[in-house]
Amino acid sequence: MKVNAYDPKKDKKVFAGVYLTDKSIFIKTVSQKNFMIVEDGYGIQWEVMKQLKEWGCKEIHIKLNKEVYEVNFETWYENGNIKNYGHGKQSFFKLKGMWKK
């Protein structure tokens, strides 16, 4: 299922990722330009995180080129750094540390 979120800077809904309902996995495809240096990681819109929690999401997969980084949903939800850099409130999670490839 496609998941969208509102981006206030663009004033429209944007594609956030895909939720695999049968596996309870959220997949977000990113590029290097999406990397937030100041956060040392990638972000997911907070409204999406709240929806994923309601749906019972178990894992988040971040696809970067041919690599897939996986993290337990609750780990991200509890430890993500929530900030707003103009594109709406997002939860950022460091690429290093709690990820598995």
N, C-alpha and C positions, 0 to 999 in steps of 0.2 A: 504494500500500500504506500503510495506517495504521501509524504508529509511536508506541508508547507508552513511557513511562519511569516508574520508581518514584519517588514523592514521599514522603520520610520524614515530612514534617510532616502530610500527609494520610493517611499509612499506606496508600497504594493506588497502583495504576498510573493514570497520567493521560495524556491524549492529548498528544503532542508535535508532531505534524505529519504530513505526507504525503510519502512518497518515491516519485517517478516513476521506476520502474526503467528504462523505455525511454529516458529522457533523462538519468538520473543527477542529478536535481534534488530537493533537499529543500525543501518549502514549509511555512513556519510562519506561521500567521495570528495576529496580535497586535492588542492594543488599546493605547491610550495608558496604561492602568493597568498594563500589563506592562513599561513602560519603567522601567529601573533608573537613577534619577538619579545615584546614586553611581558607577555604571559608565558613564554616558552612552550606554547602548545596551540591547540585548536579549540574552537568554540562551537557550542550548539546553543541555539536560541533557548532562553529560559522557558518560554511558553511551550516549546517542544519537549524539553526535559520534564515539565510537569505532566504533559500529556502521556509521555512514555511511562512515567511512574504509574499513572492511572491504568494504563494498558497492561502493566505487569512486565515491562521490559526487563530482560535478564543480562543482556550484553550490548555493548556499543562497539561497532567495528568502524575504524577509520581507514579508508582506502587511499593510499598515496602512491601513485604510479602502480607498480606491481606488488607493493607491500601492503599487508593488512595488519593493522594494530588493533588488538582486542583488549577491552577492559570490562570488568564487571560493572553493570549499570549502577548499583548502589555505591560502589567505590567512587565513581565519577560524581554521582548526585550528592554524596556527603562531603566530598573533598574538592569539588570544583570551585574555582574562584569566579564569583559572579561580578561582572563588570558591564558597563555600557560605554562603548566607544563610538556611539552615533548610529549604530545599526540595530538598536534595541538591546535589552538586557540579555546577556549571554553567560553561559557557564563555561569557563575555560579550564582545560585540564592539561597538565604538563605532558609532553610527549615522552619524556624519560621517566623512569621510575616504576610505575605500576602497570605498564603496558606489557603485553606479550605479543610476539609476532607469530 
